[in-house]
Amino acid sequence: MFKRAMKPGLESVFTHKERSNEEGPFAEIPPISPGFVKESPETTISPSVSIEGRLIFERFLRINGSFIGELVGEGRLHIGPTGYIKADIHLESALIEGHLEGNIQIAGHLELASTAIIKGDITAKTMTVHPGATLSGQTLIN
């Protein structure tokens, strides 16, 4: 099982000022706060659930539990504050509030909440990083 505590030595190496405009796939969503997602997810992995494998989805996936493997999809991913993911992800867009260990490839917009802890490389078209987010890895915005 995963430890949900922050690993020693994982330091904040990249932060960004507060969001100044509302663009991208999360434009209709207010700033990060409890209950911020207006759209109901197609699938939710609850905090008490752990899954291992390759998960492919099309619309909207929310993970509040643990997942090990690979996430692939054309939709949106929301990793909630209790979510702990050890996977490479290849998606259209994502909002991360929890922990993620793995490389991230986002065709559209990636948003890292203030509670996000990322250990891995990121490639995205656009990215918003809220103050307090932790990122250990390389970032390529193209």
N, C-alpha and C positions, 0 to 999 in steps of 0.2 A: 504494500500500500504506500501511497505517496505521503511525504511529510509536507504539510501546508506552510511551514515556517520558511521565511526567507533564508537562503543559504548564505553562510559567511563569505565575505569577499565580493558578493554581488552588489555593485555600487551603481548609483545613478550616473550614467555617462552622457545622457542626452535628455534634455527637457526643453519644452517649448512654452511660450507665453499662452495665456488663455485664448481660446478660440475667438477670433475676431469677426469671422463671417460664417454663415450657415450654408455651406455648399456640400455636395457629395451625397452619397447614399443615405447618410444619417441626418440630412438637413431637416427632416420633419420631426426629429427627435430632440427634445430639449437637452441642455447641458447635462452631463453625467450626474445622475441622482437615482435613488431607489425607484424602481417602477418606471424607468424612462422609456422603455420600448413600447411603442403604440401597437405595433403589429404582433399578433400571436405567432410564436414559432411553430413550424411544421412538426418539429420534434424537440423535446427537452430531456436532457440527461440530468436527473436530479442529484443533489449532493450525496445521497446515499448509494449512488450507482457508480461502478467502475467498469469500463469497457476497454477491450484490447482488440485491435485489428485495423482494417481499412474501412472508413466510413465515407460514402458518397451520398451527397444530397443536392437538391436542386433549388430550394427556396430559402428557408430560414431555419437555422439550427442554433439552439441555446444549450450550452454546457455549463452546468453548475456542479457537476461531479468530476470524476477522473477519467481520462482517456489516454491510452497509449497506442500509437500506430501512425496512421496517415489520414488526414482529412482532405477530401477533394470535393469541390462543388462549384456550381455556377451562381450560388446564392450568397446570403449573408450569414456570418457566424458571429455569435455573441458568446464570449466566454465570461461568465458571471464572476463575481468576487470570490466565490468558493470553488471555482473551476480550477483544476490542475491538469494541464495537458502536456504530454511528452510525445510530440508528433511534428512531422513536417506538414505544413498546410499550403494548399494551392487553391485559392478562392477568388471570388469577385470582390468581396469586401468583408471587413471584420471590425468588430468592436471588442477590445480585450480589457477586462477589469481584473482578471485573475492571473495565474501563473502559466507561462508557456515556455517549454524547453523544446526548441526545434527551429528549423528554418521556415520563414514565412514568405510566400510569394502571393501578392495581391494584385490583381489586374486593375482594380479601382482604388477605393479609399480604405485606409487603415487608420483606426482611432485607438490610441492607448490611453485609458483612464488613469487617474492619479494612483490607483491601486494596482496597476499592471506591473508585472515583473516578467521580463522577457530575457531569455538566454538563447541567442541564436541570431542568424543573419536575416535581414529584412530587405525585400525588394517590393516596392509599391509605386503606383502612379502618383498618389498623394497620401499624406500622412499628417495626422494631428496627434501631438503628444501633450497631455495635460501635466501640469506641474506635479511632481511626486512620482511619476512613472519611472521605472527602472529598466534600462536597456543595456545589455552586455552583448555586443556583437556589432557587425558592420551594417550600415544602412545605405541602400541605393534607392533614390527617388528618381524615376524616369518617366 
